[in-house]
Each structure stands twice: as C-alpha cells, then as structure tokens.
Amino acid sequence: MATPETETPPNEPKSPGESKGVEAVRIASECAVAEMTPFLYATDPDLLQALLANPHFGEREALLLLNRRDLPSSVIQELASLHTLVSSYAVKRALTKHPKTPLPTALKQLKFLYLFDLVSVCLQPGVLPEVKRASEALILSQVPKLALGQRITLAKRGSARLAASLLKGENTQIIQAVLDNPYLTEVALLPVLNCPDCAPKIVEEIAAHPRWGLRYDIRLTLLRHSSLPVARALAILPGLKPQDAKAMSQDSRVIPQVRNYLSNQLKSSEPET
C-alpha cells in the first residue's frame, strides 16, 4: 500500500520561542509608557523598532535609548526619522553626540545646536571626526560675533584647534585662558608661534607660562621671534642641545644679541689647539 504524502498543515503553530518573540514585539509596540522600561534595554533590533512604532514612545524614552552606546545604527536612523521626536532640542543634541549616529544624520542636526553644545560635540569621545570638524567650523564662523566673556569661556573649554584659533591680538585674559586650556596641545600651539603676525604679547605669555615655556620645541620656536624679550631668550640658552645652539647662532631670525652670545659661547667651548 502506498504511503500517503505528508503535508505541512496550512497554519502550523509557531515554536514556543518564536511565539514568545512575536508576542514581545506586539507588547513593545502597544504597551503604556510605564511598561516600556524593559524594552528600552533590549538588544533585539526588532523589539527596538517595535518600541519606536509605539504611539506612546516620547522624548524621555528617546533620550534613554540614545544614552546607550550599543544602540544599533539602524535603530538610530529610524528614531531620527520620527519628526515629532526630532523637533526636541535635547533629542537633536543626543543624536549628534551618539557615536553610532549615521554621518548625514549627525551633520544635519549640527546647525540647530547652541554654541557650547557644539563645543561639547567637539570633545565627546567616539563622535565621528567629520562631525567634530564640522562642529569646529560652525563655532569658528561665530567667533567674530562673540562677546569677550564668551571668547574667554571658549578659550578655556574649547578643543585644541578652537583654543589655538583664539590666540590673536593682545588680550591677556584670552591668551591666559587658551594657555591654561587642558585640551591645548603642542601640535596646535606651534603653528600659532610660527605665524609671522604672532603678537608680541602672545610670545611673551607663552615664554612665561609654567607649562608651555618649558617645552623644548616651543623654546626653539620662541628663540626665532624678534619680540621675545632678551632676558627670556638668555634664560632658554643654557638648556639648548649643542647642535641647536650652533643652528641658532647662524639663524637670521634670532635677534643679534642672542646670536652673538651663542657664537661667543661656542667659541669659548672650542678646545685650544
């Protein structure tokens, strides 16, 4: 007798695990705000997408989600498409600062941020370099219009590039704030010193600064400034390496008094024949 062919029932029941997953997705998409908390920490993208579709999902829940560094980019992109939520300033700021926000989405939000929120974007770990550079560009475009107090605050709290960009002119408060900025680096400071129109006051303040005035490469650059006070220059000379002392004695950018002093020192140190 022929064995009848086995047919799959048209409505085969789902496995227990699958049923549970489908039910969780349904609950996430319909539950009240008070029941959302467990879903805010879910790792399943389907659950998170269902949560975003929930009509009760609001600003508070969006900010809690965006506080998670492990949030998938696809979920962030979907959240960014919810215009009602993205109209919130706090959500715009959180989207911009999240390391997994897609680049076009992050760049789109930058133009809405206030000055010092842009500064925080520049300093936020994990933010895409392109976003940081765009933030700095927006800030720099605003600098000419800033009041003195805002410039001083920016000099204290800005990134290395922002701080160094403020080293112009003779305002001691701004210069000191920049030099005391914890984010300032030698790489950012050296181009300022090498600039032909670097103000004498900046040269003097850097030379006298307890941090930057002791950096060897900074000292070499300072010696090439005609505006460096002679007393400061002479204080630097004993710490020079022999090859640098010789180079400085022949460098036309070094003031004559210092070149002559170095030449005499080098001659006196030569062995007698």
Short mmCIF file of the C-alpha atoms (twelve columns), coordinates in Angstrom:
data_MODEL
# 
_entry.id   MODEL 
# 
loop_
_atom_site.group_PDB 
_atom_site.id 
_atom_site.type_symbol 
_atom_site.label_atom_id 
_atom_site.label_alt_id 
_atom_site.label_comp_id 
_atom_site.label_asym_id 
_atom_site.label_seq_id 
_atom_site.Cartn_x 
_atom_site.Cartn_y 
_atom_site.Cartn_z 
_atom_site.pdbx_PDB_model_num 
ATOM 1   C CA . MET A 1   0.000  0.000  0.000  1 
ATOM 2   C CA . ALA A 2   1.372  3.406  -0.912 1 
ATOM 3   C CA . THR A 3   2.200  5.661  1.963  1 
ATOM 4   C CA . PRO A 4   0.243  8.963  1.730  1 
ATOM 5   C CA . GLU A 5   2.396  12.075 1.247  1 
ATOM 6   C CA . THR A 6   2.941  14.112 4.362  1 
ATOM 7   C CA . GLU A 7   1.636  17.671 4.036  1 
ATOM 8   C CA . THR A 8   2.505  20.645 6.145  1 
ATOM 9   C CA . PRO A 9   -0.570 21.957 7.892  1 
ATOM 10  C CA . PRO A 10  -1.526 25.356 6.493  1 
ATOM 11  C CA . ASN A 11  -1.420 27.041 9.897  1 
ATOM 12  C CA . GLU A 12  1.455  25.292 11.569 1 
ATOM 13  C CA . PRO A 13  1.819  26.633 15.105 1 
ATOM 14  C CA . LYS A 14  4.958  28.634 15.878 1 
ATOM 15  C CA . SER A 15  7.598  27.241 18.198 1 
ATOM 16  C CA . PRO A 16  7.391  28.422 21.823 1 
ATOM 17  C CA . GLY A 17  10.423 30.664 21.388 1 
ATOM 18  C CA . GLU A 18  9.091  32.210 18.182 1 
ATOM 19  C CA . SER A 19  5.673  32.776 19.727 1 
ATOM 20  C CA . LYS A 20  7.278  34.464 22.682 1 
ATOM 21  C CA . GLY A 21  9.294  36.750 20.351 1 
ATOM 22  C CA . VAL A 22  6.244  37.726 18.325 1 
ATOM 23  C CA . GLU A 23  4.297  38.460 21.492 1 
ATOM 24  C CA . ALA A 24  7.150  40.595 22.866 1 
ATOM 25  C CA . VAL A 25  7.229  42.631 19.654 1 
ATOM 26  C CA . ARG A 26  3.461  43.156 19.884 1 
ATOM 27  C CA . ILE A 27  3.699  44.276 23.506 1 
ATOM 28  C CA . ALA A 28  6.600  46.634 22.736 1 
ATOM 29  C CA . SER A 29  4.543  48.297 20.002 1 
ATOM 30  C CA . GLU A 30  1.426  48.742 22.139 1 
ATOM 31  C CA . CYS A 31  2.379  48.991 25.817 1 
ATOM 32  C CA . ALA A 32  1.915  52.038 28.003 1 
ATOM 33  C CA . VAL A 33  4.863  54.238 28.991 1 
ATOM 34  C CA . ALA A 34  5.052  52.626 32.435 1 
ATOM 35  C CA . GLU A 35  5.691  49.229 30.806 1 
ATOM 36  C CA . MET A 36  8.382  50.365 28.347 1 
ATOM 37  C CA . THR A 37  11.423 50.233 30.621 1 
ATOM 38  C CA . PRO A 38  12.453 46.606 29.920 1 
ATOM 39  C CA . PHE A 39  12.239 47.219 26.172 1 
ATOM 40  C CA . LEU A 40  14.483 50.283 26.385 1 
ATOM 41  C CA . TYR A 41  17.368 47.963 27.259 1 
ATOM 42  C CA . ALA A 42  16.574 45.254 24.695 1 
ATOM 43  C CA . THR A 43  19.264 44.153 22.245 1 
ATOM 44  C CA . ASP A 44  16.914 42.677 19.622 1 
ATOM 45  C CA . PRO A 45  16.560 45.262 16.795 1 
ATOM 46  C CA . ASP A 46  13.016 44.025 16.085 1 
ATOM 47  C CA . LEU A 47  11.970 44.832 19.643 1 
ATOM 48  C CA . LEU A 48  13.570 48.257 19.450 1 
ATOM 49  C CA . GLN A 49  11.944 49.012 16.110 1 
ATOM 50  C CA . ALA A 50  8.568  47.962 17.561 1 
ATOM 51  C CA . LEU A 51  9.180  50.259 20.513 1 
ATOM 52  C CA . LEU A 52  9.770  53.203 18.161 1 
ATOM 53  C CA . ALA A 53  6.458  52.439 16.483 1 
ATOM 54  C CA . ASN A 54  4.626  52.629 19.813 1 
ATOM 55  C CA . PRO A 55  2.423  55.761 19.816 1 
ATOM 56  C CA . HIS A 56  3.319  56.365 23.473 1 
ATOM 57  C CA . PHE A 57  7.085  56.481 22.767 1 
ATOM 58  C CA . GLY A 58  8.230  60.004 23.616 1 
ATOM 59  C CA . GLU A 59  11.176 62.290 24.263 1 
ATOM 60  C CA . ARG A 60  12.105 60.724 27.613 1 
ATOM 61  C CA . GLU A 61  12.265 57.253 26.091 1 
ATOM 62  C CA . ALA A 62  14.214 58.514 23.081 1 
ATOM 63  C CA . LEU A 63  16.839 60.112 25.328 1 
ATOM 64  C CA . LEU A 64  17.152 56.943 27.397 1 
ATOM 65  C CA . LEU A 65  17.709 54.956 24.202 1 
ATOM 66  C CA . LEU A 66  20.261 57.432 22.877 1 
ATOM 67  C CA . ASN A 67  22.145 57.183 26.151 1 
ATOM 68  C CA . ARG A 68  23.039 53.611 25.166 1 
ATOM 69  C CA . ARG A 69  26.370 53.355 23.363 1 
ATOM 70  C CA . ASP A 70  25.407 49.917 21.972 1 
ATOM 71  C CA . LEU A 71  22.338 51.153 20.138 1 
ATOM 72  C CA . PRO A 72  22.371 49.889 16.507 1 
ATOM 73  C CA . SER A 73  22.746 52.493 13.762 1 
ATOM 74  C CA . SER A 74  19.586 51.214 12.078 1 
ATOM 75  C CA . VAL A 75  17.558 51.993 15.204 1 
ATOM 76  C CA . ILE A 76  19.119 55.454 15.482 1 
ATOM 77  C CA . GLN A 77  18.287 56.136 11.845 1 
ATOM 78  C CA . GLU A 78  14.689 55.093 12.407 1 
ATOM 79  C CA . LEU A 79  14.456 57.275 15.514 1 
ATOM 80  C CA . ALA A 80  15.839 60.215 13.532 1 
ATOM 81  C CA . SER A 81  13.012 59.839 11.025 1 
ATOM 82  C CA . LEU A 82  10.379 60.454 13.734 1 
ATOM 83  C CA . HIS A 83  9.864  64.168 13.124 1 
ATOM 84  C CA . THR A 84  7.833  64.761 16.267 1 
ATOM 85  C CA . LEU A 85  10.698 63.493 18.409 1 
ATOM 86  C CA . VAL A 86  13.498 65.149 16.463 1 
ATOM 87  C CA . SER A 87  11.812 68.515 16.913 1 
ATOM 88  C CA . SER A 88  13.040 68.246 20.525 1 
ATOM 89  C CA . TYR A 89  16.323 70.130 21.056 1 
ATOM 90  C CA . ALA A 90  17.532 67.522 23.561 1 
ATOM 91  C CA . VAL A 91  16.988 64.735 21.027 1 
ATOM 92  C CA . LYS A 92  18.839 66.689 18.315 1 
ATOM 93  C CA . ARG A 93  21.776 67.127 20.676 1 
ATOM 94  C CA . ALA A 94  21.769 63.462 21.715 1 
ATOM 95  C CA . LEU A 95  21.635 62.310 18.086 1 
ATOM 96  C CA . THR A 96  24.609 64.489 17.191 1 
ATOM 97  C CA . LYS A 97  26.721 63.189 20.076 1 
ATOM 98  C CA . HIS A 98  25.956 59.481 19.666 1 
ATOM 99  C CA . PRO A 99  28.951 57.603 18.167 1 
ATOM 100 C CA . LYS A 100 26.730 55.381 16.005 1 
ATOM 101 C CA . THR A 101 24.548 58.071 14.508 1 
ATOM 102 C CA . PRO A 102 24.958 57.891 10.698 1 
ATOM 103 C CA . LEU A 103 27.120 60.742 9.433  1 
ATOM 104 C CA . PRO A 104 24.455 62.536 7.330  1 
ATOM 105 C CA . THR A 105 22.029 62.446 10.263 1 
ATOM 106 C CA . ALA A 106 24.580 63.856 12.716 1 
ATOM 107 C CA . LEU A 107 25.664 66.617 10.344 1 
ATOM 108 C CA . LYS A 108 22.050 67.603 9.719  1 
ATOM 109 C CA . GLN A 109 21.481 68.279 13.443 1 
ATOM 110 C CA . LEU A 110 24.597 70.413 13.995 1 
ATOM 111 C CA . LYS A 111 23.117 73.627 12.606 1 
ATOM 112 C CA . PHE A 112 20.458 73.586 15.338 1 
ATOM 113 C CA . LEU A 113 22.859 73.361 18.292 1 
ATOM 114 C CA . TYR A 114 23.847 76.241 20.548 1 
ATOM 115 C CA . LEU A 115 27.471 77.350 20.720 1 
ATOM 116 C CA . PHE A 116 28.596 75.450 23.797 1 
ATOM 117 C CA . ASP A 117 26.686 72.325 22.826 1 
ATOM 118 C CA . LEU A 118 28.755 72.411 19.631 1 
ATOM 119 C CA . VAL A 119 31.827 72.660 21.857 1 
ATOM 120 C CA . SER A 120 30.742 69.556 23.763 1 
ATOM 121 C CA . VAL A 121 30.328 67.699 20.447 1 
ATOM 122 C CA . CYS A 122 33.966 68.522 19.611 1 
ATOM 123 C CA . LEU A 123 35.089 66.973 22.908 1 
ATOM 124 C CA . GLN A 124 32.727 63.977 23.003 1 
ATOM 125 C CA . PRO A 125 34.630 60.651 22.816 1 
ATOM 126 C CA . GLY A 126 33.588 58.451 19.912 1 
ATOM 127 C CA . VAL A 127 31.972 61.176 17.804 1 
ATOM 128 C CA . LEU A 128 32.953 60.837 14.137 1 
ATOM 129 C CA . PRO A 129 35.938 63.051 13.168 1 
ATOM 130 C CA . GLU A 130 33.901 64.580 10.329 1 
ATOM 131 C CA . VAL A 131 31.250 65.668 12.836 1 
ATOM 132 C CA . LYS A 132 33.868 67.190 15.145 1 
ATOM 133 C CA . ARG A 133 35.460 69.121 12.280 1 
ATOM 134 C CA . ALA A 134 32.073 70.390 11.121 1 
ATOM 135 C CA . SER A 135 31.275 71.476 14.706 1 
ATOM 136 C CA . GLU A 136 34.559 73.376 14.948 1 
ATOM 137 C CA . ALA A 137 33.890 75.069 11.608 1 
ATOM 138 C CA . LEU A 138 30.471 76.253 12.816 1 
ATOM 139 C CA . ILE A 139 31.973 77.585 16.043 1 
ATOM 140 C CA . LEU A 140 34.803 79.392 14.239 1 
ATOM 141 C CA . SER A 141 32.266 81.092 11.977 1 
ATOM 142 C CA . GLN A 142 30.612 82.540 15.094 1 
ATOM 143 C CA . VAL A 143 33.780 83.739 16.848 1 
ATOM 144 C CA . PRO A 144 33.877 87.253 15.293 1 
ATOM 145 C CA . LYS A 145 30.407 87.950 16.715 1 
ATOM 146 C CA . LEU A 146 31.100 86.636 20.243 1 
ATOM 147 C CA . ALA A 147 31.299 88.898 23.273 1 
ATOM 148 C CA . LEU A 148 34.547 88.955 25.251 1 
ATOM 149 C CA . GLY A 149 33.125 86.771 28.020 1 
ATOM 150 C CA . GLN A 150 32.064 84.118 25.516 1 
ATOM 151 C CA . ARG A 151 35.501 84.156 23.894 1 
ATOM 152 C CA . ILE A 152 37.179 83.685 27.244 1 
ATOM 153 C CA . THR A 153 34.885 80.766 28.075 1 
ATOM 154 C CA . LEU A 154 35.553 79.228 24.665 1 
ATOM 155 C CA . ALA A 155 39.290 79.708 25.202 1 
ATOM 156 C CA . LYS A 156 39.028 77.801 28.496 1 
ATOM 157 C CA . ARG A 157 36.732 74.987 27.356 1 
ATOM 158 C CA . GLY A 158 37.213 74.574 23.615 1 
ATOM 159 C CA . SER A 159 39.104 71.863 21.756 1 
ATOM 160 C CA . ALA A 160 42.799 72.354 20.933 1 
ATOM 161 C CA . ARG A 161 42.012 73.746 17.474 1 
ATOM 162 C CA . LEU A 162 39.378 76.142 18.815 1 
ATOM 163 C CA . ALA A 163 41.587 77.360 21.644 1 
ATOM 164 C CA . ALA A 164 44.563 77.951 19.355 1 
ATOM 165 C CA . SER A 165 42.365 79.881 16.897 1 
ATOM 166 C CA . LEU A 166 41.686 82.440 19.654 1 
ATOM 167 C CA . LEU A 167 45.386 83.246 20.093 1 
ATOM 168 C CA . LYS A 168 45.207 86.555 18.260 1 
ATOM 169 C CA . GLY A 169 45.765 90.075 19.446 1 
ATOM 170 C CA . GLU A 170 46.929 91.292 22.827 1 
ATOM 171 C CA . ASN A 171 44.082 90.442 25.218 1 
ATOM 172 C CA . THR A 172 45.802 88.904 28.241 1 
ATOM 173 C CA . GLN A 173 42.631 87.267 29.584 1 
ATOM 174 C CA . ILE A 174 42.073 85.335 26.358 1 
ATOM 175 C CA . ILE A 175 45.743 84.413 25.972 1 
ATOM 176 C CA . GLN A 176 45.948 83.094 29.538 1 
ATOM 177 C CA . ALA A 177 42.682 81.172 29.159 1 
ATOM 178 C CA . VAL A 178 43.969 79.488 25.982 1 
ATOM 179 C CA . LEU A 179 47.327 78.555 27.505 1 
ATOM 180 C CA . ASP A 180 45.598 77.090 30.576 1 
ATOM 181 C CA . ASN A 181 43.151 75.092 28.422 1 
ATOM 182 C CA . PRO A 182 43.609 71.378 29.325 1 
ATOM 183 C CA . TYR A 183 42.937 70.309 25.720 1 
ATOM 184 C CA . LEU A 184 45.585 72.534 24.141 1 
ATOM 185 C CA . THR A 185 48.448 70.611 22.531 1 
ATOM 186 C CA . GLU A 186 51.902 71.483 21.320 1 
ATOM 187 C CA . VAL A 187 50.819 70.499 17.803 1 
ATOM 188 C CA . ALA A 188 48.098 73.160 17.914 1 
ATOM 189 C CA . LEU A 189 50.294 75.799 19.557 1 
ATOM 190 C CA . LEU A 190 53.384 75.632 17.331 1 
ATOM 191 C CA . PRO A 191 51.637 76.916 14.161 1 
ATOM 192 C CA . VAL A 192 50.490 79.965 16.137 1 
ATOM 193 C CA . LEU A 193 54.073 80.729 17.165 1 
ATOM 194 C CA . ASN A 194 55.338 80.120 13.631 1 
ATOM 195 C CA . CYS A 195 52.838 82.588 12.202 1 
ATOM 196 C CA . PRO A 196 54.649 85.794 11.099 1 
ATOM 197 C CA . ASP A 197 51.991 88.047 12.662 1 
ATOM 198 C CA . CYS A 198 52.005 86.347 16.073 1 
ATOM 199 C CA . ALA A 199 51.522 89.195 18.550 1 
ATOM 200 C CA . PRO A 200 54.423 90.031 20.917 1 
ATOM 201 C CA . LYS A 201 52.120 89.609 23.918 1 
ATOM 202 C CA . ILE A 202 51.382 86.000 22.889 1 
ATOM 203 C CA . VAL A 203 55.106 85.272 22.553 1 
ATOM 204 C CA . GLU A 204 55.796 86.745 25.997 1 
ATOM 205 C CA . GLU A 205 52.945 84.890 27.698 1 
ATOM 206 C CA . ILE A 206 53.937 81.538 26.176 1 
ATOM 207 C CA . ALA A 207 57.558 82.040 27.227 1 
ATOM 208 C CA . ALA A 208 56.473 82.828 30.800 1 
ATOM 209 C CA . HIS A 209 53.898 80.041 31.045 1 
ATOM 210 C CA . PRO A 210 54.803 77.284 33.557 1 
ATOM 211 C CA . ARG A 211 53.668 74.551 31.167 1 
ATOM 212 C CA . TRP A 212 54.459 75.743 27.659 1 
ATOM 213 C CA . GLY A 213 57.527 77.794 28.488 1 
ATOM 214 C CA . LEU A 214 59.359 74.588 29.436 1 
ATOM 215 C CA . ARG A 215 58.637 72.602 26.240 1 
ATOM 216 C CA . TYR A 216 61.839 72.186 24.234 1 
ATOM 217 C CA . ASP A 217 60.329 72.600 20.746 1 
ATOM 218 C CA . ILE A 218 58.331 75.580 21.961 1 
ATOM 219 C CA . ARG A 219 61.534 77.148 23.303 1 
ATOM 220 C CA . LEU A 220 63.304 76.687 19.974 1 
ATOM 221 C CA . THR A 221 60.435 78.410 18.193 1 
ATOM 222 C CA . LEU A 222 60.348 81.220 20.754 1 
ATOM 223 C CA . LEU A 223 64.034 81.964 20.134 1 
ATOM 224 C CA . ARG A 224 63.238 82.733 16.490 1 
ATOM 225 C CA . HIS A 225 60.848 85.526 17.484 1 
ATOM 226 C CA . SER A 226 62.229 89.043 17.420 1 
ATOM 227 C CA . SER A 227 59.634 90.029 20.028 1 
ATOM 228 C CA . LEU A 228 60.936 87.566 22.635 1 
ATOM 229 C CA . PRO A 229 62.454 89.612 25.476 1 
ATOM 230 C CA . VAL A 230 66.235 89.249 25.636 1 
ATOM 231 C CA . ALA A 231 66.102 88.143 29.284 1 
ATOM 232 C CA . ARG A 232 63.703 85.309 28.367 1 
ATOM 233 C CA . ALA A 233 65.885 84.279 25.450 1 
ATOM 234 C CA . LEU A 234 69.052 84.178 27.574 1 
ATOM 235 C CA . ALA A 235 67.248 82.036 30.157 1 
ATOM 236 C CA . ILE A 236 66.477 79.452 27.441 1 
ATOM 237 C CA . LEU A 237 70.005 79.181 26.032 1 
ATOM 238 C CA . PRO A 238 71.673 77.030 28.748 1 
ATOM 239 C CA . GLY A 239 69.215 74.209 28.033 1 
ATOM 240 C CA . LEU A 240 69.919 74.006 24.299 1 
ATOM 241 C CA . LYS A 241 71.460 70.925 22.744 1 
ATOM 242 C CA . PRO A 242 74.865 71.712 21.159 1 
ATOM 243 C CA . GLN A 243 73.585 71.212 17.602 1 
ATOM 244 C CA . ASP A 244 70.621 73.517 18.250 1 
ATOM 245 C CA . ALA A 245 72.842 76.166 19.855 1 
ATOM 246 C CA . LYS A 246 75.031 76.155 16.742 1 
ATOM 247 C CA . ALA A 247 71.990 76.389 14.442 1 
ATOM 248 C CA . MET A 248 70.548 79.282 16.442 1 
ATOM 249 C CA . SER A 249 73.849 81.186 16.307 1 
ATOM 250 C CA . GLN A 250 73.547 81.191 12.491 1 
ATOM 251 C CA . ASP A 251 69.769 81.753 12.209 1 
ATOM 252 C CA . SER A 252 68.921 85.256 10.980 1 
ATOM 253 C CA . ARG A 253 65.510 85.076 12.705 1 
ATOM 254 C CA . VAL A 254 67.217 85.047 16.116 1 
ATOM 255 C CA . ILE A 255 67.888 88.531 17.486 1 
ATOM 256 C CA . PRO A 256 71.554 89.692 17.111 1 
ATOM 257 C CA . GLN A 257 72.228 89.824 20.862 1 
ATOM 258 C CA . VAL A 258 71.329 86.162 21.244 1 
ATOM 259 C CA . ARG A 259 73.247 85.088 18.137 1 
ATOM 260 C CA . ASN A 260 76.342 86.925 19.320 1 
ATOM 261 C CA . TYR A 261 76.036 85.424 22.787 1 
ATOM 262 C CA . LEU A 262 75.763 81.905 21.347 1 
ATOM 263 C CA . SER A 263 78.667 82.464 18.961 1 
ATOM 264 C CA . ASN A 264 80.888 83.602 21.835 1 
ATOM 265 C CA . GLN A 265 79.800 80.647 23.970 1 
ATOM 266 C CA . LEU A 266 80.566 78.211 21.167 1 
ATOM 267 C CA . LYS A 267 83.984 79.759 20.542 1 
ATOM 268 C CA . SER A 268 84.898 79.631 24.207 1 
ATOM 269 C CA . SER A 269 83.956 75.972 24.382 1 
ATOM 270 C CA . GLU A 270 86.185 75.005 21.451 1 
ATOM 271 C CA . PRO A 271 89.351 73.121 22.509 1 
ATOM 272 C CA . GLU A 272 92.565 75.139 22.212 1 
ATOM 273 C CA . THR A 273 94.971 73.985 19.518 1 
# 
